Amino acid sequence: MILLVVSALIYQFKVTLSEKKHAEIVKKLEKRIKTENAEKAADTKAELDN
């Protein structure tokens, strides 16, 4: 039980996700998705051209 409380306290103070950090993560993920989609489209086009 004590371990559960200690882990909850550590989580509370160590894991922080501000709005600014959230926005930064979303931008990175959106960029990654666009890049992956562009690569898939290029691969598909290359396969169709062959």
C-alpha angles and dihedrals in degrees: 000000000000090000089055092053092046092050091048091052093048090050091048094054102033103042111066127160113185124190089254093053091045091053090049092052092048091051091051092049093047090050091049092050092050091050093049092048091049091050092049091049091050091049092049092049091049091051092049092049091056 
